[in-house]
Amino acid sequence: MQNPVLVRVMNREDVTADIGDVSNTTSNLDLSPVERAKNDANRIELEALSFNENGSISPQTVRDFVVSMPQSEQGGLLDAKGQP
């Protein structure tokens, strides 16, 4: 095969809004940086963002965002102390 493609057949009721997050984790094929960015953009809840006085996003906002990601994608985003 020169260009193999993985095809999954699913029942319509099994296709949820977060199917990309569920199926595209590191246990499967790696996502490109662009694909990761698209997934991350869909995960952001703008009303949940908090900002520092200078307008930058707070470290707590970054931590909350990382923790909301599938565990398989959290590696390397927080240090041992939970800092981004």
DSSP file (Angstrom, degrees, kcal/mol; ACC not computed):
  #  RESIDUE AA STRUCTURE BP1 BP2  ACC     N-H-->O    O-->H-N    N-H-->O    O-->H-N    TCO  KAPPA ALPHA  PHI   PSI    X-CA   Y-CA   Z-CA
    1    1 A M              0   0    0      0, 0.0     0, 0.0     0, 0.0     0, 0.0   0.000 360.0 360.0 360.0 132.1    0.0    0.0    0.0
    2    2 A Q        +     0   0    0      1,-0.2     0, 0.0     0, 0.0     0, 0.0   0.871 360.0  16.5 -87.0 -40.2    1.4    3.4   -0.9
    3    3 A N  S    S-     0   0    0      2,-0.0    -1,-0.2     0, 0.0     0, 0.0  -0.614  78.9-168.5-134.7  73.4   -1.1    5.6    1.0
    4    4 A P        -     0   0    0      0, 0.0     2,-0.4     0, 0.0     0, 0.0  -0.303   3.2-162.1 -66.2 148.8   -2.9    3.6    3.6
    5    5 A V        -     0   0    0      2,-0.0     2,-0.6     0, 0.0    -2,-0.0  -0.999  14.0-136.6-133.3 133.1   -5.9    5.2    5.4
    6    6 A L        -     0   0    0     -2,-0.4     2,-0.5     2,-0.0     0, 0.0  -0.801  24.1-171.2 -89.4 124.8   -7.6    4.1    8.6
    7    7 A V        -     0   0    0     -2,-0.6     2,-0.5     2,-0.0    -2,-0.0  -0.970   6.0-164.5-120.3 130.5  -11.3    4.2    8.3
    8    8 A R        -     0   0    0     -2,-0.5     2,-0.5     2,-0.0    -2,-0.0  -0.956   7.2-153.1-114.6 131.2  -13.6    3.7   11.3
    9    9 A V        +     0   0    0     -2,-0.5     2,-0.3     0, 0.0    -2,-0.0  -0.904  23.5 175.3-103.5 125.7  -17.3    2.9   10.9
   10   10 A M        -     0   0    0     -2,-0.5     2,-0.2     2,-0.0     5,-0.1  -0.916  35.3-105.6-130.5 153.8  -19.5    4.1   13.8
   11   11 A N    >   -     0   0    0     -2,-0.3     3,-1.9     1,-0.1     4,-0.5  -0.549  36.4-117.9 -72.1 144.5  -23.1    4.2   14.6
   12   12 A R  G >  S+     0   0    0      1,-0.3     3,-1.4    -2,-0.2    -1,-0.1   0.853 113.7  57.9 -53.8 -39.1  -24.5    7.8   14.3
   13   13 A E  G 3  S+     0   0    0      1,-0.3    -1,-0.3     3,-0.0    -2,-0.0   0.669 100.7  58.1 -70.2 -14.7  -25.4    7.8   18.1
   14   14 A D  G <  S+     0   0    0     -3,-1.9     2,-0.9     2,-0.1    -1,-0.3   0.558  82.5  94.5 -88.4  -9.2  -21.8    7.1   19.0
   15   15 A V    <   +     0   0    0     -3,-1.4     2,-0.2    -4,-0.5    -1,-0.0  -0.754  59.1 177.9 -88.5 107.2  -20.5   10.3   17.2
   16   16 A T    >   -     0   0    0     -2,-0.9     3,-1.7     1,-0.1     4,-0.2  -0.541  45.2-100.6-105.9 170.6  -20.4   13.0   19.9
   17   17 A A  T 3  S+     0   0    0      1,-0.3     3,-0.3    -2,-0.2     4,-0.1   0.790 123.2  46.6 -61.6 -28.7  -19.2   16.6   19.8
   18   18 A D  T 3> S+     0   0    0      1,-0.2     4,-2.3     2,-0.1     3,-0.4   0.096  72.8 120.5-101.2  22.9  -15.8   15.6   21.3
   19   19 A I  H <> S+     0   0    0     -3,-1.7     4,-2.7     1,-0.2     5,-0.3   0.841  73.0  55.6 -58.4 -34.1  -15.2   12.6   19.0
   20   20 A G  H  > S+     0   0    0     -3,-0.3     4,-2.2     2,-0.2    -1,-0.2   0.912 109.4  46.1 -64.1 -41.7  -12.0   14.2   17.7
   21   21 A D  H  4 S+     0   0    0     -3,-0.4    -2,-0.2     2,-0.2    -1,-0.2   0.890 115.3  47.3 -66.2 -38.8  -10.6   14.6   21.2
   22   22 A V  H  < S+     0   0    0     -4,-2.3     3,-0.3     1,-0.2    -2,-0.2   0.912 121.3  33.9 -70.0 -42.8  -11.6   11.0   22.1
   23   23 A S  H  < S+     0   0    0     -4,-2.7     2,-0.8     1,-0.2    -2,-0.2   0.748 110.3  62.0 -89.9 -23.9  -10.2    9.4   18.9
   24   24 A N  S  < S+     0   0    0     -4,-2.2     2,-0.2    -5,-0.3    -1,-0.2  -0.515  72.4 127.6-105.1  65.8   -7.1   11.5   18.3
   25   25 A T  S >  S-     0   0    0     -2,-0.8     3,-2.4    -3,-0.3    -3,-0.0  -0.622  77.6 -92.8-108.9 173.0   -5.1   11.0   21.4
   26   26 A T  T 3  S+     0   0    0      1,-0.3     4,-0.1    -2,-0.2    -2,-0.0   0.666 120.9  70.0 -65.5 -14.5   -1.5    9.9   21.6
   27   27 A S  T 3  S+     0   0    0      2,-0.1    -1,-0.3     3,-0.0     2,-0.1   0.685 108.8  39.9 -73.3 -14.3   -2.5    6.2   21.8
   28   28 A N  S <  S-     0   0    0     -3,-2.4    -4,-0.1     1,-0.3     3,-0.1  -0.209 122.4 -36.9-107.6-156.9   -3.5    6.7   18.2
   29   29 A L  S    S-     0   0    0     -2,-0.1    -1,-0.3     1,-0.1     2,-0.1  -0.349  70.1-105.1 -64.0 146.2   -1.7    8.6   15.4
   30   30 A D        -     0   0    0     -4,-0.1     2,-0.2    -3,-0.1    -1,-0.1  -0.470  32.5-126.4 -71.0 144.7    0.0   11.8   16.4
   31   31 A L        -     0   0    0     -2,-0.1    -1,-0.1    -7,-0.1    -5,-0.0  -0.624  21.1-115.5 -87.6 150.5   -1.7   15.0   15.4
   32   32 A S     >  -     0   0    0     -2,-0.2     4,-2.6     1,-0.1     5,-0.2  -0.378  34.7-102.9 -73.4 163.9    0.1   17.7   13.5
   33   33 A P  H  > S+     0   0    0      0, 0.0     4,-2.4     0, 0.0     5,-0.1   0.880 124.8  51.2 -56.0 -38.3    0.7   21.0   15.3
   34   34 A V  H  > S+     0   0    0      2,-0.2     4,-2.2     1,-0.2     5,-0.2   0.920 110.1  48.2 -66.6 -43.2   -2.2   22.5   13.2
   35   35 A E  H  > S+     0   0    0      2,-0.2     4,-2.2     1,-0.2    -1,-0.2   0.900 112.0  50.3 -63.6 -40.0   -4.5   19.7   14.1
   36   36 A R  H  X S+     0   0    0     -4,-2.6     4,-2.9     1,-0.2    -2,-0.2   0.920 109.6  50.9 -61.9 -43.8   -3.6   20.1   17.8
   37   37 A A  H  X S+     0   0    0     -4,-2.4     4,-2.6     1,-0.2    -2,-0.2   0.892 109.2  50.5 -62.7 -40.1   -4.2   23.8   17.6
   38   38 A K  H  X S+     0   0    0     -4,-2.2     4,-1.5     2,-0.2    -1,-0.2   0.921 112.2  47.2 -64.2 -43.4   -7.7   23.2   16.1
   39   39 A N  H  X S+     0   0    0     -4,-2.2     4,-0.8     1,-0.2    -2,-0.2   0.934 113.4  48.6 -61.2 -45.7   -8.5   20.8   18.9
   40   40 A D  H >X S+     0   0    0     -4,-2.9     4,-1.0     1,-0.2     3,-0.9   0.894 106.9  55.8 -62.6 -40.5   -7.2   23.2   21.5
   41   41 A A  H 3< S+     0   0    0     -4,-2.6     3,-0.4     1,-0.3    -1,-0.2   0.864 106.1  51.8 -60.9 -35.5   -9.2   26.1   20.0
   42   42 A N  H 3< S+     0   0    0     -4,-1.5    -1,-0.3     1,-0.2    -2,-0.2   0.693 107.3  54.5 -73.4 -17.9  -12.4   24.0   20.3
   43   43 A R  H << S+     0   0    0     -3,-0.9     2,-0.2    -4,-0.8    -1,-0.2   0.671  82.7 104.6 -88.6 -18.2  -11.6   23.4   24.0
   44   44 A I     <  -     0   0    0     -4,-1.0     2,-0.7    -3,-0.4     3,-0.1  -0.466  53.3-160.6 -73.3 129.3  -11.2   27.0   25.1
   45   45 A E    >   -     0   0    0     -2,-0.2     3,-2.0     1,-0.2     4,-0.5  -0.917   4.4-160.8-107.0 103.9  -14.1   28.4   27.1
   46   46 A L  G >  S+     0   0    0     -2,-0.7     3,-1.3     1,-0.3    -1,-0.2   0.835  88.2  57.8 -57.2 -36.3  -13.7   32.2   26.8
   47   47 A E  G 3  S+     0   0    0      1,-0.2    -1,-0.3    -3,-0.1    -3,-0.0   0.683 102.0  57.7 -69.3 -15.3  -15.9   33.0   29.8
   48   48 A A  G <  S+     0   0    0     -3,-2.0    -1,-0.2     2,-0.0    -2,-0.2   0.536  82.4 107.6 -90.9  -7.3  -13.5   30.8   32.0
   49   49 A L    <   -     0   0    0     -3,-1.3     2,-0.4    -4,-0.5     8,-0.0  -0.471  50.0-166.0 -73.6 139.7  -10.4   32.8   31.1
   50   50 A S        -     0   0    0     -2,-0.2     8,-2.1     8,-0.2     2,-0.3  -0.962   6.3-153.1-124.0 148.2   -9.0   35.0   33.9
   51   51 A F  B     -A   57   0A   0     -2,-0.4     6,-0.2     6,-0.2     2,-0.1  -0.850  13.5-120.3-122.9 152.8   -6.4   37.7   33.3
   52   52 A N    >   -     0   0    0      4,-3.4     3,-2.0    -2,-0.3     6,-0.1  -0.337  44.3 -95.7 -77.7 169.2   -3.6   39.4   35.3
   53   53 A E  T 3  S+     0   0    0      1,-0.3    -1,-0.1     2,-0.1    -2,-0.0   0.794 126.0  56.3 -58.7 -29.2   -3.7   43.2   35.8
   54   54 A N  T 3  S-     0   0    0      2,-0.1    -1,-0.3     1,-0.0     3,-0.1   0.435 122.3-104.8 -85.0   1.7   -1.4   43.7   32.8
   55   55 A G  S <  S+     0   0    0     -3,-2.0    -2,-0.1     1,-0.3     2,-0.1   0.351  78.5 129.8  95.3  -6.1   -3.8   41.8   30.5
   56   56 A S        -     0   0    0      1,-0.1    -4,-3.4    -5,-0.1    -1,-0.3  -0.442  68.8 -95.8 -79.3 157.4   -1.9   38.6   30.2
   57   57 A I  B     -A   51   0A   0     -6,-0.2    -6,-0.2    -2,-0.1    -1,-0.1  -0.517  45.7-114.6 -71.7 137.5   -3.6   35.2   30.9
   58   58 A S     >  -     0   0    0     -8,-2.1     4,-1.7    -2,-0.2     3,-0.4  -0.356  14.8-119.6 -73.6 152.1   -3.1   34.0   34.4
   59   59 A P  H  > S+     0   0    0      0, 0.0     4,-2.7     0, 0.0     5,-0.2   0.846 115.2  59.1 -57.5 -33.9   -1.0   30.9   35.2
   60   60 A Q  H  > S+     0   0    0      1,-0.2     4,-2.9     2,-0.2     5,-0.2   0.887 102.4  52.7 -64.2 -37.8   -4.2   29.4   36.8
   61   61 A T  H  > S+     0   0    0     -3,-0.4     4,-2.2     2,-0.2    -1,-0.2   0.914 110.4  47.6 -61.9 -42.9   -6.0   29.8   33.5
   62   62 A V  H  X S+     0   0    0     -4,-1.7     4,-2.6     2,-0.2    -2,-0.2   0.935 112.7  48.7 -64.2 -45.5   -3.3   27.9   31.8
   63   63 A R  H  X S+     0   0    0     -4,-2.7     4,-2.7     1,-0.2     5,-0.2   0.934 111.3  49.7 -58.7 -47.3   -3.3   25.2   34.5
   64   64 A D  H  X S+     0   0    0     -4,-2.9     4,-1.3     1,-0.2    -1,-0.2   0.892 111.5  49.5 -59.9 -40.4   -7.1   24.8   34.2
   65   65 A F  H  X S+     0   0    0     -4,-2.2     4,-0.6     2,-0.2     3,-0.3   0.936 111.9  47.2 -64.6 -46.5   -6.9   24.5   30.5
   66   66 A V  H >< S+     0   0    0     -4,-2.6     3,-1.3     1,-0.2    -2,-0.2   0.915 110.5  52.2 -62.5 -43.1   -4.2   21.9   30.6
   67   67 A V  H 3< S+     0   0    0     -4,-2.7    -1,-0.2     1,-0.3    -2,-0.2   0.788 103.7  58.8 -65.1 -26.6   -6.0   19.8   33.2
   68   68 A S  H 3< S+     0   0    0     -4,-1.3    -1,-0.3    -3,-0.3    -2,-0.2   0.636  90.9  91.6 -76.8 -12.9   -9.2   19.9   31.0
   69   69 A M  S << S-     0   0    0     -3,-1.3     5,-0.1    -4,-0.6    -3,-0.0  -0.379  98.6 -81.8 -76.8 157.6   -7.3   18.2   28.2
   70   70 A P    >   -     0   0    0      0, 0.0     3,-2.3     0, 0.0     4,-0.5  -0.363  44.5-118.5 -55.3 141.1   -7.2   14.4   27.8
   71   71 A Q  G >> S+     0   0    0      1,-0.3     3,-1.3     2,-0.2     4,-0.5   0.822 111.8  63.3 -56.1 -34.3   -4.6   13.1   30.2
   72   72 A S  G 34 S+     0   0    0      1,-0.3    -1,-0.3     2,-0.2     3,-0.1   0.696 105.1  47.1 -65.7 -17.3   -2.5   11.6   27.4
   73   73 A E  G <4 S+     0   0    0     -3,-2.3    -1,-0.3     1,-0.1    -2,-0.2   0.459  94.3  76.4-100.8  -3.0   -2.0   15.2   26.0
   74   74 A Q  T X>  +     0   0    0     -3,-1.3     3,-2.2    -4,-0.5     4,-0.6   0.708  63.6 118.2 -82.0 -20.1   -1.0   16.8   29.3
   75   75 A G  T 3< S+     0   0    0     -4,-0.5     4,-0.1     1,-0.3    -3,-0.0  -0.191  83.6   7.3 -54.3 130.9    2.5   15.4   29.4
   76   76 A G  T 34 S+     0   0    0      2,-0.4    -1,-0.3     1,-0.1    -2,-0.1   0.382 104.9  94.3  82.0  -4.3    5.2   18.1   29.3
   77   77 A L  T <4 S+     0   0    0     -3,-2.2     2,-0.4     1,-0.2    -2,-0.2   0.715  88.5  36.1 -92.7 -21.9    2.8   21.0   29.7
   78   78 A L  S  < S-     0   0    0     -4,-0.6    -2,-0.4   -12,-0.1    -1,-0.2  -0.974  80.5-131.1-127.3 144.6    3.0   21.3   33.5
   79   79 A D    >   -     0   0    0      4,-2.7     3,-2.2    -2,-0.4    -2,-0.1  -0.203  43.9 -83.6 -82.8-176.7    6.1   20.7   35.6
   80   80 A A  T 3  S+     0   0    0      1,-0.3    -1,-0.1     2,-0.1    -2,-0.0   0.736 131.5  52.5 -61.2 -23.2    6.2   18.6   38.8
   81   81 A K  T 3  S-     0   0    0      2,-0.1    -1,-0.3     0, 0.0    -2,-0.0   0.365 121.8-105.7 -93.3   4.1    4.8   21.5   40.8
   82   82 A G  S <  S+     0   0    0     -3,-2.2    -2,-0.1     1,-0.3   -19,-0.0   0.664  73.5 142.2  81.9  16.5    1.9   21.9   38.4
   83   83 A Q              0   0    0      1,-0.1    -4,-2.7   -21,-0.0    -1,-0.3  -0.731 360.0 360.0 -92.2 139.6    3.3   25.1   36.9
   84   84 A P              0   0    0      0, 0.0    -1,-0.1     0, 0.0    -6,-0.0   0.515 360.0 360.0 -63.3 360.0    2.9   25.7   33.1
